[in-house]
Structures are given as C-alpha cells and as structure tokens.
Amino acid sequence: MNYAQTSPLEGFGLRRRMRGLITAFKTARARRAAFDRAYTELRSLDDRELMDLGLSRSDFVDLAEAEANKVVPI
C-alpha cells in the first residue's frame, strides 16, 4: 500500500503563506527605515535652509513617504 508523503505544512500552502508574510515584513521594515532616514535628514535642516528650498516642516511626512516609496515600491 502506498501512502502519500506530504508534509502537514504543504496541505494548506502554509509554507507559501509564511514566506509571503516574511517577505511582507521585510519590505515594511525596509520602507520604514527609508522613511526614518529621510525624515531625520529633513528634520536636521534649519528654517533658513528650508526657506531656501521652498519647503515647510508640514511637508516632511509627504516627502519622507515619497522617498520610502522610491527605495521600496509598494
């Protein structure tokens, strides 16, 4: 008599789902790191530099998110 040799993890695609979850976590972590780097760099600018660039502090979140999306696209 032959028995099917399947792993319990393969029955419901658990391995594939776990790999997807880990990949999503790594991607989110990389995006957050890129966001934090950009935001920190923007916060280091003084008011004079911001005025020269035509930026205000209210633009920081949008600019940091745009940079994070460039580094790790959604």
N, C-alpha and C positions, 0 to 999 in steps of 0.2 A: 504494500500500500504506500502511495506517495503522499507526502504532506507538503503543503505549501510552506515555503520558507520565506515568511515575511516578518519584518520587524514590526513591533507594535507602533513604532514611530512613523512608519510608512503608510499605515492604513488610512489615516485621515489627512495626509500631507503635512504632518506636524513638522517634519524637518524643513520643508519648504517654507512654511509659515514662520518658523523660528528664524530661518535665515533672513527672511523678509523683515522681520521685527528687528533683528540685529542691524541690518543694513539701514533701516529707517532711523534707528537710534544713533548710529554713527553719523549719518547725514545731518540729523538735527543737531548733534553736538558740534560738528564742523561749521554749520551755519551759525550757531550761537557764538562760537569762538571768533568767526569772522566779524559778526556784529559787534562783539565786545571790543575787538581791536579797533574797528572803525570808530565806534562811539568814544573810546578812550582817546583816540587821536584827535577827534573833533573837540572834545572837552578840554584838551590841552591848549587850544587856541585862545588867545585873549580877545577882548572886544575889538581892538583895533584891527587885528588880523581878520576877524570875522567881517568887519565892515569893508575891508579891502576886497574880500572875496564875494561880498554881496550876500552873506549868509546871516541867519539869526539862529539863536540857540533852539528855537522851536523847530528848526529843520533837521536837527541831529538824528532823531529816530528814523525819519524817512530816508535820509542819506545813508545811515548805517544799515538799514534793511536793504536798500538798493545794492550796497557793496556786498552784503552777505549773499544776496541772490546772484550776483556776478560770480562769486567764488564757488558757490554750490547752488546750481539752479534748482528750482522747485520741481 
